[in-house]
């Protein structure tokens, strides 16, 4: 793994790319909205204005998936 992935260095370009992809995949289905939400949440890891960790993101994604199952 590269250092960038290990330290989760702020990377505005990566944030923008992930969020653009999230917008592109968002659609009318609950599955596409779910994938979009996950991509957006992962982008927070690289956003210098967000304070999050991989664990926080994992827990949030798990909740997104549980909500879908309900």
C-alpha positions as CSV (number, residue, x, y, z in Angstrom):
1,X,0.0,0.0,0.0
2,X,1.3,3.5,-0.7
3,X,1.8,6.0,2.0
4,X,-1.1,8.1,0.7
5,X,-3.5,5.2,1.5
6,X,-1.9,4.5,4.8
7,X,-2.0,8.1,6.1
8,X,-5.1,9.3,4.2
9,X,-3.5,12.5,3.2
10,X,-5.9,15.2,2.2
11,X,-6.4,15.1,-1.6
12,X,-8.9,17.5,-3.0
13,X,-8.6,16.1,-6.5
14,X,-9.4,12.6,-5.2
15,X,-12.4,14.0,-3.3
16,X,-13.7,15.7,-6.5
17,X,-13.2,12.6,-8.6
18,X,-15.0,10.3,-6.1
19,X,-17.9,12.8,-5.7
20,X,-18.3,13.2,-9.5
21,X,-18.5,9.4,-9.8
22,X,-21.0,9.3,-7.0
23,X,-23.2,11.8,-8.8
24,X,-22.8,9.9,-12.1
25,X,-23.9,6.6,-10.6
26,X,-26.8,8.0,-8.6
27,X,-30.0,7.0,-10.2
28,X,-33.6,6.1,-9.5
29,X,-32.9,2.7,-7.9
30,X,-32.1,2.2,-4.3
31,X,-29.0,0.3,-5.2
32,X,-27.5,3.2,-7.3
33,X,-28.3,5.6,-4.5
34,X,-26.6,3.3,-2.0
35,X,-23.5,3.0,-4.1
36,X,-23.5,6.8,-4.5
37,X,-23.7,7.3,-0.8
38,X,-20.8,4.9,-0.2
39,X,-18.6,6.7,-2.7
40,X,-19.4,10.0,-1.2
41,X,-18.6,8.7,2.3
42,X,-15.3,7.3,1.1
43,X,-14.4,10.7,-0.4
44,X,-14.7,12.2,3.1
45,X,-11.6,10.3,4.0
46,X,-9.6,12.6,1.7
47,X,-11.5,15.8,2.3
48,X,-9.3,18.2,4.4
49,X,-12.5,19.7,5.9
50,X,-13.8,16.3,7.2
51,X,-12.6,14.5,10.3
52,X,-13.2,10.9,9.7
53,X,-11.4,7.6,9.8
54,X,-11.6,4.3,7.9
55,X,-13.4,2.8,10.9
56,X,-16.0,5.7,10.8
57,X,-16.5,5.1,7.1
58,X,-16.8,1.3,7.6
59,X,-19.4,1.8,10.4
60,X,-21.4,4.3,8.3
61,X,-21.4,2.0,5.2
62,X,-22.5,-0.9,7.4
63,X,-25.4,1.2,8.5
64,X,-26.2,2.1,4.9
65,X,-26.4,-1.6,4.1
66,X,-28.5,-2.4,7.1
67,X,-30.9,0.3,6.2
68,X,-31.3,-1.2,2.8
69,X,-32.0,-4.6,4.2
70,X,-34.8,-3.2,6.4
